[in-house]
């Protein structure tokens, strides 16, 4: 009887293992097909953008002077766009050398705006409401007297009427906003450190939006904070290559485009990472800094190659991006360093990559 039971268990284990292997093979096949489809979609998107950039109409709209880009130069209009989109970090001479070397070979139904402590103002609240959206903002205890009164009361939440202050009158007039009072809700949130912060929101229905929702809601702004860090520290969006307004506009839009294109590929590569690390103890995510580094120089080829070659480049990019991962450690907290860095970006000295 024992031998029979052992045989049955052995058979069942083998059957389960085979089903698991079959399921994993099927899952990997589906992921591969989805990945190939995404590569094709991305290639079509790149082709769509490429048609705009290379069109005569776009050139005409971008000219500041009728004579601009009218002659055949070594750096024509389209190449100049790609040059600026290639995440420039050093001086023009080495960047141009590298650039030409690359060319030659190688919804929700209801919207809500989350604001940090430096943003709250009556006119901003009015502007958000005028767009049919709601707001939730962290507000300094020293901001208004009614905030101090609320904190001294010890209440968890309270509905108050916010009147227009003199400092917001002109801004309201400039934006065509009325100056009628706003009914807002003040919410006290206790932090793990023992401190308390105050949130001010237009979500005044306490039954539909109970108190406990707001602590986690406010922390949903964190991905935006991380994106600011990426913009300021990783792609150095304030490190302009020129002093004119035009050069600042060029640098800004080129780097935002570069970051968004990288984020699009990273989002898909993350699915591959989650599948390949599913059996590990920790969750893993793409190292976005490494993804940005990978995209640099590749973006030029995406708009200079065609068809199947572009799909192959995207496929290789996804593979490389998915290989640079880092563990996700939720709940980690660090004391903020409020000292401002003295490092400044200069036009004369730039890092050599």
C-alpha positions as CSV (number, residue, x, y, z in Angstrom):
1,X,0.0,0.0,0.0
2,X,2.9,2.3,0.9
3,X,4.6,1.6,-2.4
4,X,1.4,2.2,-4.3
5,X,0.9,5.6,-2.6
6,X,4.5,6.5,-3.3
7,X,4.1,5.7,-7.0
8,X,0.9,7.7,-7.2
9,X,2.6,10.7,-5.5
10,X,5.6,10.4,-7.8
11,X,3.3,10.3,-10.8
12,X,1.4,13.4,-9.5
13,X,4.6,15.3,-8.9
14,X,5.8,14.6,-12.4
15,X,2.4,15.6,-13.8
16,X,2.5,18.9,-11.8
17,X,6.1,19.6,-12.9
18,X,5.3,19.0,-16.5
19,X,2.2,21.2,-16.3
20,X,4.3,23.9,-14.7
21,X,7.0,23.6,-17.4
22,X,4.3,23.7,-20.1
23,X,2.7,26.8,-18.5
24,X,6.1,28.6,-18.2
25,X,6.9,27.8,-21.9
26,X,3.4,29.1,-22.9
27,X,3.9,32.2,-20.7
28,X,7.3,32.9,-22.2
29,X,5.9,32.5,-25.7
30,X,3.1,35.0,-25.0
31,X,5.6,37.5,-23.5
32,X,7.9,37.1,-26.5
33,X,5.0,37.7,-28.9
34,X,3.8,40.7,-26.9
35,X,7.4,42.0,-26.9
36,X,7.7,41.6,-30.6
37,X,4.4,43.4,-31.1
38,X,5.5,46.2,-28.9
39,X,8.7,46.5,-30.9
40,X,6.6,46.8,-34.0
41,X,4.3,49.4,-32.4
42,X,7.3,51.4,-31.2
43,X,8.9,51.2,-34.7
44,X,5.6,52.6,-36.2
45,X,5.6,55.4,-33.6
46,X,9.2,56.3,-34.4
47,X,8.3,56.2,-38.1
48,X,5.3,58.5,-37.4
49,X,7.5,61.0,-35.5
50,X,10.2,60.7,-38.2
51,X,7.7,61.7,-40.9
52,X,6.9,64.8,-39.0
53,X,10.6,65.7,-38.3
54,X,11.6,65.1,-41.9
55,X,8.6,66.9,-43.4
56,X,8.9,70.1,-45.3
57,X,6.0,71.6,-43.3
58,X,7.8,71.1,-40.0
59,X,10.9,72.8,-41.4
60,X,8.8,75.8,-42.6
61,X,7.1,76.1,-39.2
62,X,10.4,75.9,-37.3
63,X,12.2,78.7,-39.3
64,X,12.7,81.9,-37.5
65,X,14.1,83.4,-40.7
66,X,13.2,82.5,-44.3
67,X,16.9,81.9,-45.0
68,X,17.3,79.4,-42.1
69,X,18.3,75.9,-43.3
70,X,17.9,76.9,-46.9
71,X,21.4,75.6,-48.0
72,X,22.7,72.1,-47.9
73,X,25.1,72.0,-44.9
74,X,26.9,69.2,-43.1
75,X,24.4,69.6,-40.2
76,X,21.0,70.0,-41.8
77,X,17.8,70.7,-40.0
78,X,16.8,67.1,-39.2
79,X,20.3,66.1,-38.1
80,X,20.4,69.1,-35.8
81,X,17.2,67.9,-34.1
82,X,18.7,64.5,-33.6
83,X,21.9,66.0,-32.3
84,X,20.1,68.0,-29.6
85,X,17.9,64.9,-28.7
86,X,21.0,62.8,-28.1
87,X,21.4,63.9,-24.4
88,X,24.3,66.4,-24.8
89,X,26.5,66.6,-21.7
90,X,29.9,67.7,-22.8
91,X,31.1,70.5,-25.1
92,X,30.0,70.6,-28.7
93,X,33.2,69.4,-30.4
94,X,33.4,65.9,-28.9
95,X,29.6,65.6,-29.0
96,X,29.6,66.4,-32.7
97,X,32.4,63.9,-33.4
98,X,30.5,61.2,-31.6
99,X,27.3,62.1,-33.3
100,X,28.8,61.8,-36.8
101,X,30.5,58.6,-35.8
102,X,27.2,57.1,-34.9
103,X,25.6,58.2,-38.2
104,X,28.4,56.8,-40.2
105,X,28.6,53.3,-38.6
106,X,27.5,52.3,-35.8
107,X,-8.1,58.0,-17.6
108,X,-9.8,58.4,-14.8
109,X,-13.3,59.9,-14.5
110,X,-12.3,62.4,-11.9
111,X,-9.0,64.2,-11.8
112,X,-7.1,65.4,-8.7
113,X,-4.0,67.5,-8.5
114,X,-1.5,66.7,-5.7
115,X,0.6,69.6,-4.6
116,X,3.6,69.8,-2.3
117,X,4.1,72.4,0.5
118,X,5.5,75.2,-1.7
119,X,2.6,75.4,-4.1
120,X,-0.7,76.2,-2.2
121,X,-2.2,79.5,-3.1
122,X,-5.8,80.6,-3.4
123,X,-5.5,81.4,-7.1
124,X,-4.0,78.0,-7.9
125,X,-6.9,76.3,-6.1
126,X,-9.3,78.4,-8.1
127,X,-7.5,77.6,-11.4
128,X,-7.6,73.8,-10.6
129,X,-11.3,74.0,-9.8
130,X,-12.0,75.9,-12.9
131,X,-10.6,73.0,-14.9
132,X,-13.1,70.6,-13.4
133,X,-10.5,68.9,-11.1
134,X,-9.9,68.6,-7.4
135,X,-6.8,69.3,-5.4
136,X,-5.0,68.0,-2.3
137,X,-2.0,69.9,-1.1
138,X,0.3,69.8,1.8
139,X,0.3,73.2,3.5
140,X,2.7,74.8,5.9
141,X,1.3,75.4,9.4
142,X,2.7,79.0,9.1
143,X,0.9,79.6,5.8
144,X,-2.4,81.1,7.0
145,X,-3.9,81.9,10.4
146,X,-6.8,79.4,9.9
147,X,-4.2,76.6,9.5
148,X,-2.6,77.5,12.8
149,X,-6.0,77.7,14.5
150,X,-6.9,74.2,13.1
151,X,-3.6,72.7,14.4
152,X,-4.1,74.2,17.9
153,X,-7.7,72.8,18.0
154,X,-6.3,69.2,17.9
155,X,-9.0,68.1,15.4
156,X,-8.4,65.5,12.8
157,X,-10.3,67.3,10.1
158,X,-12.4,70.3,9.6
159,X,-14.3,72.2,6.9
160,X,-13.3,75.9,6.6
161,X,-14.0,78.7,4.2
162,X,-11.1,80.1,2.4
163,X,-11.4,83.8,1.4
164,X,-9.3,85.4,-1.3
165,X,-6.2,87.1,0.1
166,X,-4.8,90.3,-1.3
167,X,-1.8,88.4,-2.7
168,X,-4.0,86.4,-5.0
169,X,-6.3,89.1,-6.3
170,X,-4.1,90.1,-9.3
171,X,-3.4,86.5,-10.2
172,X,-7.1,85.7,-10.2
173,X,-7.7,88.7,-12.5
174,X,-4.9,87.7,-14.9
175,X,-6.3,84.2,-15.2
176,X,-10.0,85.3,-15.5
177,X,-10.9,83.6,-12.2
178,X,-13.6,84.7,-9.8
179,X,-12.7,85.6,-6.2
180,X,-15.6,84.0,-4.4
181,X,-14.7,82.1,-1.2
182,X,-13.9,78.4,-1.4
183,X,-15.0,75.7,1.0
184,X,-12.1,73.4,1.7
185,X,-11.3,70.6,4.1
186,X,-8.3,70.5,6.4
187,X,-6.9,67.1,7.2
188,X,-4.3,66.3,9.9
189,X,-2.1,63.4,9.1
190,X,0.1,61.9,11.8
191,X,3.6,60.8,10.6
192,X,5.6,57.8,11.9
193,X,8.1,60.3,13.3
194,X,5.4,61.7,15.6
195,X,5.1,64.9,13.7
196,X,1.9,66.1,12.1
197,X,1.3,67.6,8.7
198,X,-1.8,69.4,7.3
199,X,-3.4,68.7,4.0
200,X,-5.9,71.1,2.4
201,X,-8.3,69.6,-0.2
202,X,-11.4,70.3,-2.2
203,X,-12.7,66.8,-1.4
204,X,-15.1,67.9,1.3
205,X,-17.4,64.9,1.4
206,X,-16.1,63.1,4.5
207,X,-18.2,59.9,3.8
208,X,-17.1,59.4,0.3
209,X,-13.5,60.4,1.1
210,X,-12.8,59.3,4.6
211,X,-9.8,60.5,6.7
212,X,-7.7,57.4,6.4
213,X,-7.4,57.8,2.6
214,X,-5.4,60.9,2.7
215,X,-2.1,59.7,4.1
216,X,-1.6,57.2,1.3
217,X,-3.1,59.6,-1.2
218,X,-0.5,62.3,-0.5
219,X,2.3,59.8,-0.8
220,X,1.2,59.0,-4.4
221,X,3.0,62.1,-5.4
222,X,6.3,60.4,-4.8
223,X,6.8,59.1,-8.4
224,X,6.5,62.7,-9.5
225,X,9.1,63.7,-7.0
226,X,11.4,61.0,-8.4
227,X,10.7,62.2,-11.9
228,X,11.8,65.7,-10.9
229,X,15.0,64.1,-9.6
230,X,15.5,62.4,-12.9
231,X,15.0,65.6,-14.8
232,X,17.3,67.7,-12.6
233,X,20.0,65.2,-11.7
234,X,20.1,62.5,-14.3
235,X,19.4,64.4,-17.5
236,X,20.5,67.8,-16.1
237,X,17.7,69.7,-17.7
238,X,19.0,72.9,-16.2
239,X,22.4,72.4,-17.7
240,X,21.8,74.4,-20.9
241,X,24.2,74.5,-23.8
242,X,23.6,78.2,-24.6
243,X,22.4,81.4,-23.1
244,X,19.7,82.5,-25.6
245,X,16.0,81.7,-25.1
246,X,16.0,79.6,-28.2
247,X,18.8,77.4,-27.0
248,X,17.1,76.9,-23.7
249,X,13.8,75.9,-25.4
250,X,15.8,73.5,-27.7
251,X,17.6,71.8,-24.8
252,X,14.5,71.5,-22.7
253,X,12.2,69.9,-25.3
254,X,14.9,67.7,-26.6
255,X,15.7,66.3,-23.2
256,X,12.1,65.8,-22.3
257,X,11.6,63.9,-25.6
258,X,14.6,61.8,-24.8
259,X,13.4,61.0,-21.3
260,X,9.9,60.1,-22.5
261,X,11.1,57.8,-25.2
262,X,13.3,56.0,-22.7
263,X,10.4,55.7,-20.2
264,X,8.3,54.1,-22.9
265,X,10.8,51.4,-23.5
266,X,11.5,51.0,-19.8
267,X,7.8,50.4,-19.1
268,X,7.7,47.4,-21.4
269,X,11.1,46.1,-20.3
270,X,9.8,46.1,-16.7
271,X,7.2,43.4,-17.6
272,X,10.1,41.2,-18.7
273,X,12.0,41.9,-15.5
274,X,8.9,40.9,-13.4
275,X,8.6,37.7,-15.2
276,X,12.3,36.7,-15.0
277,X,12.5,37.6,-11.2
278,X,9.1,36.2,-10.2
279,X,10.7,33.4,-8.1
280,X,13.1,35.7,-6.2
281,X,12.3,36.9,-2.7
282,X,12.5,40.6,-3.6
283,X,10.9,42.5,-6.4
284,X,13.1,44.2,-9.0
285,X,12.8,47.2,-11.1
286,X,14.7,48.8,-14.0
287,X,17.5,51.1,-13.1
288,X,16.3,54.1,-15.0
289,X,19.7,55.9,-14.8
290,X,21.2,52.9,-16.7
291,X,18.3,53.0,-19.1
292,X,19.0,56.6,-20.0
293,X,22.7,55.8,-20.5
294,X,21.7,52.9,-22.8
295,X,19.4,55.1,-24.9
296,X,22.0,57.7,-25.5
297,X,23.5,57.4,-29.0
298,X,20.8,54.8,-29.8
299,X,18.1,57.4,-30.3
300,X,20.0,58.7,-33.3
301,X,19.9,55.3,-35.0
302,X,16.2,54.9,-34.4
303,X,15.5,57.9,-36.7
304,X,18.2,57.2,-39.2
305,X,17.4,53.5,-39.9
306,X,14.2,52.0,-41.3
307,X,11.8,49.1,-41.0
308,X,13.2,45.8,-39.6
309,X,16.4,47.4,-38.5
310,X,14.5,49.8,-36.2
311,X,12.6,46.8,-34.7
312,X,15.9,45.0,-34.1
313,X,17.4,48.1,-32.4
314,X,14.4,48.4,-30.2
315,X,14.6,44.7,-29.4
316,X,18.2,45.0,-28.4
317,X,17.5,48.1,-26.3
318,X,14.8,46.3,-24.4
319,X,17.2,43.4,-23.7
320,X,19.9,45.7,-22.5
321,X,17.6,47.9,-20.4
322,X,16.0,44.8,-18.8
323,X,19.5,43.5,-17.8
324,X,20.2,46.5,-15.5
325,X,17.9,46.0,-12.5
326,X,17.9,46.9,-8.8
327,X,15.9,45.5,-5.9
328,X,12.8,47.4,-4.7
329,X,13.0,48.1,-1.0
330,X,9.7,49.4,0.2
331,X,9.4,51.3,3.5
332,X,13.0,52.7,3.5
333,X,13.3,56.1,4.9
334,X,16.2,58.6,5.1
335,X,16.6,61.8,6.9
336,X,16.4,64.7,4.4
337,X,19.6,66.7,3.9
338,X,18.3,70.3,3.7
339,X,21.8,71.7,2.8
340,X,21.8,72.9,-0.8
341,X,24.6,71.7,-3.0
342,X,27.0,74.4,-4.2
343,X,27.6,72.6,-7.5
344,X,26.5,74.7,-10.5
345,X,26.3,73.9,-14.1
346,X,28.5,76.1,-16.2
347,X,28.8,76.6,-20.0
348,X,32.6,76.6,-19.8
349,X,33.2,73.3,-18.0
350,X,31.3,70.1,-18.8
351,X,32.0,66.5,-17.9
352,X,33.8,64.4,-20.5
353,X,31.9,61.1,-21.0
